[in-house]
């Protein structure tokens, strides 16, 4: 039961990387990248980001250096959302609410990795 949050977090990264960016089912992601990094190579950078997100999902599932992984996730989500909020807020799915959802995701990652499980529960 305690691994469910870990798998759900990996699924978030996988969906964003594969479905939204590599398979290009959510073109808004490329528009955001274009707005931030410029249109010249937006398609390439979007795909590279997608690959990185898929690798993040694999890293999460592997549980290799899991605490470092959680810290990296938190930093990436915070930086990515701050940049998107500053440069492409009008392209975000939930506009200003994206920041709240990012904060919620960061809290979930933190709790999943750094808050000790109650006694009698299966370890992570």
N, CA, C and O atoms as a DFTB+ gen file, in Angstrom:
496 C
 N C O
     1  1       0.812      -1.195       0.000
     2  2       0.000       0.000       0.000
     3  2       0.861       1.267       0.000
     4  3       0.489       2.253      -0.637
     5  1       2.000       1.264       0.698
     6  2       2.797       2.474       0.809
     7  2       3.553       2.801      -0.480
     8  3       4.088       3.903      -0.602
     9  1       3.613       1.888      -1.432
    10  2       4.287       2.173      -2.699
    11  2       3.373       2.856      -3.709
    12  3       3.842       3.328      -4.744
    13  1       2.095       2.913      -3.424
    14  2       1.141       3.515      -4.359
    15  2       1.508       4.959      -4.685
    16  3       1.515       5.313      -5.864
    17  1       1.816       5.821      -3.699
    18  2       2.206       7.197      -4.052
    19  2       3.439       7.240      -4.964
    20  3       3.521       8.073      -5.867
    21  1       4.384       6.347      -4.721
    22  2       5.583       6.296      -5.554
    23  2       5.217       5.977      -6.998
    24  3       5.705       6.626      -7.923
    25  1       4.362       4.982      -7.193
    26  2       3.949       4.614      -8.549
    27  2       3.120       5.717      -9.200
    28  3       3.238       5.949     -10.403
    29  1       2.293       6.391      -8.429
    30  2       1.495       7.484      -8.979
    31  2       2.380       8.667      -9.396
    32  3       2.135       9.300     -10.423
    33  1       3.401       8.954      -8.597
    34  2       4.343      10.015      -8.969
    35  2       5.081       9.653     -10.250
    36  3       5.255      10.496     -11.130
    37  1       5.511       8.413     -10.354
    38  2       6.178       7.967     -11.577
    39  2       5.238       8.075     -12.774
    40  3       5.659       8.443     -13.871
    41  1       3.975       7.756     -12.559
    42  2       2.985       7.836     -13.630
    43  2       2.800       9.280     -14.110
    44  3       2.634       9.518     -15.306
    45  1       2.828      10.233     -13.190
    46  2       2.715      11.646     -13.570
    47  2       3.858      12.026     -14.513
    48  3       3.632      12.654     -15.548
    49  1       5.084      11.644     -14.151
    50  2       6.238      11.951     -15.003
    51  2       6.142      11.222     -16.343
    52  3       6.447      11.796     -17.388
    53  1       5.721       9.965     -16.309
    54  2       5.610       9.184     -17.538
    55  2       4.569       9.782     -18.487
    56  3       4.832       9.929     -19.680
    57  1       3.415      10.119     -17.975
    58  2       2.352      10.698     -18.813
    59  2       2.818      12.027     -19.417
    60  3       2.641      12.272     -20.611
    61  1       3.411      12.872     -18.587
    62  2       3.882      14.157     -19.104
    63  2       4.987      13.990     -20.138
    64  3       5.026      14.721     -21.127
    65  1       5.875      13.044     -19.919
    66  2       6.970      12.843     -20.858
    67  2       6.552      12.145     -22.138
    68  3       6.849      12.619     -23.234
    69  1       5.867      11.023     -22.003
    70  2       5.514      10.220     -23.175
    71  2       4.294      10.783     -23.904
    72  3       4.377      11.145     -25.077
    73  1       3.188      10.852     -23.215
    74  2       1.923      11.228     -23.840
    75  2       1.919      12.700     -24.275
    76  3       1.584      13.022     -25.415
    77  1       2.296      13.581     -23.347
    78  2       2.184      15.017     -23.631
    79  2       3.293      15.527     -24.550
    80  3       3.036      16.344     -25.435
    81  1       4.512      15.056     -24.348
    82  2       5.628      15.652     -25.080
    83  2       6.134      14.786     -26.228
    84  3       6.186      15.268     -27.360
    85  1       6.503      13.549     -25.994
    86  2       7.038      12.723     -27.087
    87  2       5.991      12.397     -28.139
    88  3       6.265      12.499     -29.335
    89  1       4.804      12.009     -27.717
    90  2       3.749      11.677     -28.672
    91  2       2.985      12.922     -29.128
    92  3       2.157      12.851     -30.036
    93  1       3.268      14.059     -28.492
    94  2       2.733      15.368     -28.880
    95  2       1.207      15.433     -28.828
    96  3       0.580      16.086     -29.662
    97  1       0.615      14.757     -27.847
    98  2      -0.838      14.807     -27.691
    99  2      -1.306      16.082     -26.995
   100  3      -2.500      16.383     -26.980
   101  1      -0.359      16.833     -26.417
   102  2      -0.699      18.106     -25.775
   103  2       0.248      19.171     -26.354
   104  3       1.280      19.474     -25.755
   105  1      -0.106      19.736     -27.521
   106  2       0.769      20.709     -28.198
   107  2       1.098      21.937     -27.356
   108  3       2.096      22.612     -27.607
   109  1       0.277      22.225     -26.371
   110  2       0.510      23.375     -25.490
   111  2       1.891      23.293     -24.833
   112  3       2.512      24.322     -24.565
   113  1       2.372      22.076     -24.574
   114  2       3.689      21.924     -23.947
   115  2       4.787      22.494     -24.847
   116  3       5.697      23.170     -24.367
   117  1       4.700      22.222     -26.144
   118  2       5.692      22.764     -27.073
   119  2       5.573      24.282     -27.179
   120  3       6.579      24.973     -27.339
   121  1       4.363      24.800     -27.093
   122  2       4.174      26.252     -27.111
   123  2       4.836      26.911     -25.898
   124  3       5.431      27.984     -26.001
   125  1       4.720      26.251     -24.761
   126  2       5.357      26.766     -23.535
   127  2       6.870      26.761     -23.697
   128  3       7.538      27.743     -23.373
   129  1       7.414      25.647     -24.203
   130  2       8.862      25.556     -24.431
   131  2       9.296      26.626     -25.430
   132  3      10.334      27.262     -25.247
   133  1       8.513      26.824     -26.475
   134  2       8.813      27.837     -27.478
   135  2       8.850      29.226     -26.863
   136  3       9.731      30.027     -27.175
   137  1       7.909      29.505     -26.004
   138  2       7.836      30.816     -25.349
   139  2       9.069      31.038     -24.469
   140  3       9.585      32.153     -24.393
   141  1       9.538      29.984     -23.811
   142  2      10.649      30.123     -22.865
   143  2      12.009      30.064     -23.562
   144  3      12.888      30.878     -23.282
   145  1      12.181      29.097     -24.474
   146  2      13.492      28.872     -25.090
   147  2      13.598      29.354     -26.534
   148  3      14.676      29.323     -27.126
   149  1      12.480      29.797     -27.094
   150  2      12.477      30.262     -28.473
   151  2      11.938      29.190     -29.410
   152  3      12.047      27.997     -29.128
   153  1      11.356      29.620     -30.528
   154  2      10.688      28.687     -31.431
   155  2      11.624      27.852     -32.304
   156  3      11.208      26.822     -32.836
   157  1      12.871      28.273     -32.457
   158  2      13.779      27.603     -33.383
   159  2      13.926      26.105     -33.107
   160  3      13.898      25.289     -34.029
   161  1      14.077      25.765     -31.867
   162  2      14.326      24.367     -31.505
   163  2      13.321      23.850     -30.480
   164  3      13.614      22.908     -29.745
   165  1      12.155      24.454     -30.430
   166  2      11.155      24.088     -29.424
   167  2      10.743      22.620     -29.531
   168  3      10.577      21.948     -28.513
   169  1      10.577      22.122     -30.751
   170  2      10.171      20.720     -30.930
   171  2      11.233      19.782     -30.369
   172  3      10.914      18.823     -29.667
   173  1      12.492      20.060     -30.678
   174  2      13.586      19.218     -30.178
   175  2      13.667      19.280     -28.656
   176  3      13.754      18.243     -27.997
   177  1      13.640      20.493     -28.092
   178  2      13.736      20.631     -26.640
   179  2      12.539      19.989     -25.932
   180  3      12.690      19.411     -24.856
   181  1      11.374      20.088     -26.526
   182  2      10.191      19.456     -25.934
   183  2      10.368      17.950     -25.880
   184  3      10.042      17.320     -24.874
   185  1      10.882      17.367     -26.958
   186  2      11.133      15.917     -26.968
   187  2      12.209      15.521     -25.954
   188  3      12.085      14.505     -25.270
   189  1      13.259      16.330     -25.867
   190  2      14.319      16.042     -24.890
   191  2      13.791      16.116     -23.463
   192  3      14.145      15.293     -22.618
   193  1      12.953      17.092     -23.201
   194  2      12.327      17.193     -21.879
   195  2      11.454      15.968     -21.637
   196  3      11.440      15.420     -20.535
   197  1      10.723      15.537     -22.667
   198  2       9.893      14.341     -22.555
   199  2      10.713      13.112     -22.209
   200  3      10.319      12.321     -21.351
   201  1      11.847      12.946     -22.869
   202  2      12.736      11.813     -22.570
   203  2      13.231      11.911     -21.131
   204  3      13.268      10.908     -20.417
   205  1      13.611      13.116     -20.701
   206  2      14.079      13.304     -19.324
   207  2      12.982      12.954     -18.319
   208  3      13.265      12.382     -17.266
   209  1      11.735      13.295     -18.638
   210  2      10.630      12.962     -17.734
   211  2      10.395      11.455     -17.680
   212  3      10.075      10.921     -16.618
   213  1      10.547      10.776     -18.785
   214  2      10.426       9.314     -18.791
   215  2      11.546       8.696     -17.965
   216  3      11.315       7.751     -17.210
   217  1      12.747       9.220     -18.103
   218  2      13.867       8.730     -17.291
   219  2      13.623       8.992     -15.806
   220  3      14.000       8.180     -14.961
   221  1      12.990      10.127     -15.487
   222  2      12.641      10.412     -14.092
   223  2      11.677       9.353     -13.573
   224  3      11.833       8.874     -12.449
   225  1      10.686       8.981     -14.375
   226  2       9.723       7.942     -13.962
   227  2      10.445       6.628     -13.676
   228  3      10.147       5.951     -12.692
   229  1      11.386       6.274     -14.534
   230  2      12.154       5.038     -14.332
   231  2      12.981       5.136     -13.057
   232  3      13.051       4.178     -12.287
   233  1      13.605       6.285     -12.830
   234  2      14.402       6.487     -11.622
   235  2      13.528       6.372     -10.379
   236  3      13.941       5.772      -9.387
   237  1      12.342       6.932     -10.418
   238  2      11.426       6.857      -9.267
   239  2      11.093       5.403      -8.954
   240  3      11.164       4.981      -7.800
   241  1      10.731       4.642      -9.976
   242  2      10.360       3.232      -9.788
   243  2      11.552       2.408      -9.295
   244  3      11.386       1.481      -8.503
   245  1      12.749       2.750      -9.767
   246  2      13.943       1.971      -9.397
   247  2      14.276       2.088      -7.913
   248  3      14.873       1.180      -7.333
   249  1      13.889       3.206      -7.299
   250  2      14.188       3.501      -5.888
   251  2      15.701       3.641      -5.629
   252  3      16.140       3.613      -4.480
   253  1      16.480       3.791      -6.690
   254  2      17.911       4.028      -6.537
   255  2      18.108       5.473      -6.081
   256  3      17.609       6.408      -6.708
   257  1      18.840       5.640      -4.988
   258  2      19.084       6.966      -4.409
   259  2      17.788       7.767      -4.338
   260  3      17.700       8.901      -4.810
   261  1      16.788       7.132      -3.730
   262  2      15.426       7.660      -3.712
   263  2      15.298       9.018      -3.032
   264  3      14.462       9.827      -3.436
   265  1      16.092       9.279      -2.030
   266  2      16.002      10.597      -1.377
   267  2      16.561      11.691      -2.284
   268  3      15.992      12.780      -2.371
   269  1      17.657      11.408      -2.949
   270  2      18.193      12.352      -3.927
   271  2      17.172      12.577      -5.035
   272  3      16.971      13.704      -5.488
   273  1      16.532      11.499      -5.464
   274  2      15.510      11.595      -6.499
   275  2      14.389      12.538      -6.066
   276  3      13.953      13.382      -6.849
   277  1      13.927      12.404      -4.841
   278  2      12.856      13.267      -4.343
   279  2      13.292      14.729      -4.333
   280  3      12.521      15.612      -4.709
   281  1      14.520      14.982      -3.905
   282  2      15.039      16.349      -3.887
   283  2      15.109      16.910      -5.305
   284  3      14.725      18.055      -5.544
   285  1      15.599      16.103      -6.242
   286  2      15.680      16.546      -7.641
   287  2      14.289      16.839      -8.188
   288  3      14.091      17.847      -8.865
   289  1      13.328      15.972      -7.903
   290  2      11.957      16.217      -8.358
   291  2      11.434      17.550      -7.822
   292  3      10.875      18.354      -8.568
   293  1      11.621      17.771      -6.531
   294  2      11.118      18.995      -5.902
   295  2      11.751      20.229      -6.539
   296  3      11.058      21.202      -6.835
   297  1      13.052      20.190      -6.746
   298  2      13.754      21.329      -7.349
   299  2      13.280      21.566      -8.778
   300  3      13.007      22.704      -9.162
   301  1      13.180      20.492      -9.569
   302  2      12.750      20.627     -10.964
   303  2      11.333      21.196     -11.041
   304  3      11.070      22.109     -11.824
   305  1      10.436      20.664     -10.240
   306  2       9.045      21.136     -10.267
   307  2       8.968      22.603      -9.857
   308  3       8.247      23.382     -10.481
   309  1       9.696      22.985      -8.825
   310  2       9.666      24.376      -8.359
   311  2      10.223      25.323      -9.417
   312  3       9.610      26.347      -9.717
   313  1      11.366      24.991      -9.977
   314  2      11.988      25.859     -10.987
   315  2      11.139      25.912     -12.251
   316  3      10.869      26.990     -12.781
   317  1      10.723      24.748     -12.729
   318  2       9.933      24.675     -13.956
   319  2       8.654      25.497     -13.829
   320  3       8.303      26.241     -14.745
   321  1       7.966      25.371     -12.718
   322  2       6.715      26.085     -12.539
   323  2       6.926      27.584     -12.353
   324  3       6.104      28.386     -12.796
   325  1       8.012      27.964     -11.705
   326  2       8.307      29.396     -11.554
   327  2       8.584      30.026     -12.920
   328  3       8.105      31.121     -13.212
   329  1       9.355      29.334     -13.749
   330  2       9.653      29.852     -15.091
   331  2       8.387      29.915     -15.938
   332  3       8.129      30.917     -16.604
   333  1       7.598      28.843     -15.911
   334  2       6.351      28.822     -16.685
   335  2       5.393      29.914     -16.204
   336  3       4.738      30.572     -17.013
   337  1       5.317      30.100     -14.918
   338  2       4.428      31.120     -14.355
   339  2       4.855      32.512     -14.816
   340  3       4.018      33.365     -15.113
   341  1       6.166      32.728     -14.871
   342  2       6.685      34.036     -15.257
   343  2       6.604      34.279     -16.765
   344  3       6.364      35.407     -17.196
   345  1       6.800      33.241     -17.560
   346  2       6.934      33.430     -19.008
   347  2       5.737      32.987     -19.846
   348  3       5.552      33.465     -20.965
   349  1       4.932      32.085     -19.313
   350  2       3.877      31.504     -20.158
   351  2       2.606      31.212     -19.373
   352  3       1.931      30.214     -19.627
   353  1       2.285      32.060     -18.441
   354  2       1.122      31.814     -17.581
   355  2      -0.163      31.624     -18.386
   356  3      -1.018      30.823     -18.006
   357  1      -0.303      32.346     -19.482
   358  2      -1.515      32.240     -20.296
   359  2      -1.644      30.895     -21.008
   360  3      -2.733      30.541     -21.460
   361  1      -0.543      30.140     -21.114
   362  2      -0.575      28.835     -21.766
   363  2      -0.764      27.672     -20.792
   364  3      -0.959      26.531     -21.213
   365  1      -0.707      27.957     -19.508
   366  2      -0.828      26.904     -18.509
   367  2      -2.267      26.408     -18.430
   368  3      -3.213      27.189     -18.540
   369  1      -2.418      25.113     -18.240
   370  2      -3.734      24.487     -18.223
   371  2      -4.647      25.121     -17.173
   372  3      -5.820      25.378     -17.441
   373  1      -4.112      25.370     -15.990
   374  2      -4.913      25.923     -14.905
   375  2      -4.504      27.346     -14.538
   376  3      -4.854      27.832     -13.462
   377  1      -3.780      28.005     -15.406
   378  2      -3.360      29.384     -15.159
   379  2      -2.626      29.532     -13.839
   380  3      -1.668      28.808     -13.568
   381  1      -3.073      30.466     -13.024
   382  2      -2.428      30.713     -11.724
   383  2      -2.538      29.520     -10.786
   384  3      -1.707      29.348      -9.895
   385  1      -3.555      28.703     -10.983
   386  2      -3.746      27.532     -10.118
   387  2      -2.662      26.473     -10.347
   388  3      -2.489      25.585      -9.513
   389  1      -1.940      26.554     -11.449
   390  2      -0.844      25.610     -11.674
   391  2       0.168      25.666     -10.529
   392  3       0.734      24.645     -10.136
   393  1       0.387      26.865     -10.003
   394  2       1.337      27.017      -8.896
   395  2       0.859      26.244      -7.667
   396  3       1.664      25.621      -6.976
   397  1      -0.423      26.281      -7.397
   398  2      -0.977      25.542      -6.259
   399  2      -0.861      24.038      -6.484
   400  3      -0.541      23.287      -5.564
   401  1      -1.123      23.609      -7.708
   402  2      -1.002      22.167      -8.012
   403  2       0.447      21.712      -7.926
   404  3       0.724      20.605      -7.462
   405  1       1.377      22.558      -8.369
   406  2       2.799      22.226      -8.252
   407  2       3.200      22.125      -6.780
   408  3       3.945      21.224      -6.395
   409  1       2.706      23.045      -5.967
   410  2       3.002      23.001      -4.532
   411  2       2.448      21.727      -3.908
   412  3       3.101      21.101      -3.073
   413  1       1.247      21.349      -4.315
   414  2       0.656      20.106      -3.811
   415  2       1.497      18.898      -4.214
   416  3       1.721      18.000      -3.401
   417  1       1.958      18.870      -5.446
   418  2       2.809      17.775      -5.904
   419  2       4.116      17.729      -5.109
   420  3       4.582      16.650      -4.742
   421  1       4.695      18.879      -4.847
   422  2       5.924      18.944      -4.044
   423  2       5.670      18.411      -2.633
   424  3       6.495      17.675      -2.092
   425  1       4.552      18.770      -2.047
   426  2       4.206      18.282      -0.708
   427  2       4.047      16.764      -0.711
   428  3       4.515      16.086       0.203
   429  1       3.395      16.239      -1.726
   430  2       3.207      14.783      -1.825
   431  2       4.560      14.084      -1.941
   432  3       4.797      13.075      -1.277
   433  1       5.439      14.612      -2.776
   434  2       6.777      14.027      -2.924
   435  2       7.513      14.069      -1.585
   436  3       8.121      13.079      -1.177
   437  1       7.458      15.199      -0.912
   438  2       8.140      15.347       0.374
   439  2       7.604      14.351       1.402
   440  3       8.377      13.648       2.052
   441  1       6.304      14.295       1.543
   442  2       5.699      13.378       2.521
   443  2       6.036      11.937       2.176
   444  3       6.391      11.151       3.054
   445  1       5.926      11.591       0.901
   446  2       6.187      10.221       0.469
   447  2       7.616       9.784       0.797
   448  3       7.859       8.619       1.111
   449  1       8.548      10.721       0.721
   450  2       9.949      10.339       0.904
   451  2      10.520      10.655       2.276
   452  3      11.369       9.914       2.771
   453  1      10.077      11.733       2.899
   454  2      10.766      12.191       4.104
   455  2       9.970      12.099       5.395
   456  3      10.544      12.236       6.475
   457  1       8.670      11.873       5.316
   458  2       7.876      11.727       6.533
   459  2       7.834      10.241       6.875
   460  3       7.394       9.424       6.066
   461  1       8.293       9.895       8.078
   462  2       8.341       8.476       8.438
   463  2       6.961       7.830       8.428
   464  3       5.969       8.436       8.834
   465  1       6.919       6.591       7.958
   466  2       5.660       5.834       7.956
   467  2       5.310       5.480       9.401
   468  3       6.197       5.336      10.243
   469  1       4.028       5.343       9.679
   470  2       3.588       4.958      11.024
   471  2       4.032       3.533      11.297
   472  3       4.194       2.728      10.380
   473  1       4.224       3.236      12.565
   474  2       4.615       1.878      12.955
   475  2       3.521       0.899      12.555
   476  3       2.328       1.181      12.669
   477  1       3.959      -0.239      12.091
   478  2       3.001      -1.281      11.718
   479  2       2.618      -1.228      10.231
   480  3       1.861      -2.073       9.752
   481  1       3.149      -0.224       9.498
   482  2       2.857      -0.179       8.065
   483  2       4.031      -0.760       7.309
   484  3       5.145      -0.833       7.828
   485  1       3.780      -1.163       6.108
   486  2       4.835      -1.730       5.271
   487  2       5.767      -0.614       4.869
   488  3       5.312       0.481       4.537
   489  1       7.074      -0.869       4.890
   490  2       8.053       0.152       4.525
   491  2       8.013       0.476       3.054
   492  3       7.478      -0.265       2.228
   493  1       8.611       1.631       2.762
   494  2       8.651       2.073       1.375
   495  2       9.792       1.405       0.714
   496  3      10.032       1.624      -0.474
